Amino acid sequence: MSPADAYNLCCQYHGKRVKITDSSGQVHVGEITRVDRRQVWILPDRRYRGYGLGFWGFGGSGFGYGIALGAILGIALAPIIFF
């Protein structure tokens, strides 16, 4: 997926729960909290190795953690339950 396509999808899914697969094969599940031209930030879902309710991002910003748009292979809306 090109960074421009990833940016457009992330903007479209902003505020929604998503499943993101990056170029290293890691799967990230959480809510998109912020998007810019270089990164997308997600607030991790605790059930999928996230940091839980006590984690408010680096430096207390509340954005979660960032994923480089160029490293994203796929983005999908995440249903309430994964199998």
N, C-alpha and C positions, 0 to 999 in steps of 0.2 A: 504494500500500500504506500502510495507517495505521501510525503509530509503534508501536501496541500489537501489531499483527500482525507487524511487523518484529522487535520485541523477542522475541515468542514463538518465531518461526522461528530467530532467532539463538541463543536459549537451547537450542532443540532441536538445532541444528547445532554447538554449542560443541565445539571440538576437532577439527572436521572441515574439510576443504578445500572452500571455497565460491567461487561467482562472484556478486558483488554489482554491480548496476547502480544508479547514483545518479541524482538528478534532473537533473544536468548531462550525462548520457549517458556518463559515465566508467564503465569496467568495472574492478572490483577483483577479483583472484584471489588467494586465500591461505587460511590456516588461522585460524579464529576463536579468539582467545586470551582474550578477556575481553568481557563484556557487562554494561552497566548500563542504566538506564531512559532515558539520553540518547544513548549511543554504543555502537557495537560496534568492537572492535579486531581487526584482522587482521594476521597476519604474512605479508607479501607473498610471492608465488611469483616467484622470480627470472626465470622464462621469460616472464612477462607484465609486464614493466617494474617488477618489484619491486626491493627493495634487496639481496637476496641474503643469504647466510649471515652476512656481517659487520655487518648492520644489526640492532640489538637494541632498537629503539624509541627514543622521545625520552627523554633523561635516563637511558638504560640500563635502563629498566624491563622490557624484554623482551616488551612487549605488541604491538609493531608500531605501526600508526597507526590513529587513530580515524576513524570515519565516523558522522555524525549519523543517528540512526534515522529522523528526519523526512525525510531526503534520500534514503532508500532506495526505489527503485522496484521492485526485484525481487531475490530471493535464490534460488539454486539450488545443490544439491550439485554440486561440480565433479568431472568424471571425471578420470582420470589424464591423458588427452590431449584437448585441444580442437582442433577443426578450424578 
